[in-house]
Amino acid sequence: MIRDGDRTDQGTTPSDLEKRVARLEARTEAVAEAIRSLAHGLEEGPLAEPGERTVAEAARRAYELLLITDPHRDEEHHEARR
């Protein structure tokens, strides 16, 4: 049984692993939402007007979703402020 304070073979505590798993789960959810947004934007119904911006809007939304959950975003923002 692994408890807080115990170390794994690579020197990572269970608490560190739980935090990493939580970040990975959040990122996976964001990627899934971005894919849903893109798929929705690509679904053109038979009554869709030519040139509608749904694909571009879906792509922008997908990009924003990925930016929001980018794990390096805060690091890059912090570096840029120096």
BELDA-V426536 format. One record per residue. PSI is psi as a letter, one per 30 degrees, with the letter a starting at -180 (none if undefined). OMEGA is omega in radians with two decimals (NA if undefined). NEAR is the number of other C-alpha atoms within 10 Angstrom. Layout:
BEGIN
[[PSI	OMEGA	NEAR] [PSI	OMEGA	NEAR]]
END
This chain:
BEGIN
[[k	3.12	3] [k	3.11	9] [l	3.06	9] [k	-3.11	9] [f	3.06	10] [l	3.13	13] [k	3.02	14] [a	-3.12	11] [f	-3.10	7] [g	3.08	6] [g	3.14	9] [k	3.12	12] [l	3.07	16] [e	3.12	16] [e	3.09	14] [e	3.14	13] [e	3.12	12] [e	3.11	11] [e	3.14	11] [e	3.11	12] [e	3.13	12] [e	3.10	12] [e	3.13	15] [e	3.10	14] [e	3.13	12] [e	3.13	15] [e	3.12	18] [e	3.10	14] [e	3.14	15] [e	3.11	20] [e	3.12	17] [e	3.11	15] [e	3.10	16] [e	3.11	21] [e	3.09	16] [e	3.13	14] [e	3.10	21] [e	-3.14	21] [e	3.12	15] [e	3.14	14] [f	-3.13	19] [f	3.13	14] [j	3.10	11] [k	3.10	14] [l	-3.11	7] [f	-3.13	6] [g	-3.11	6] [k	3.11	10] [k	3.08	9] [k	3.09	7] [g	3.09	7] [l	-3.05	11] [g	-3.05	11] [e	-3.13	17] [e	3.13	18] [e	3.13	13] [e	3.11	14] [e	3.12	20] [e	3.10	20] [e	3.13	15] [e	3.12	17] [e	3.13	22] [e	3.12	15] [e	3.12	14] [e	-3.14	20] [e	3.10	19] [e	-3.11	13] [e	-3.07	12] [g	3.14	18] [j	-3.09	15] [f	-3.12	14] [f	-3.09	10] [e	-3.12	12] [e	3.12	12] [e	-3.12	10] [e	3.12	10] [e	-3.14	10] [e	3.12	10] [e	-3.10	9] [f	-3.11	8] [f	-3.11	6] [none	NA	5]]
END
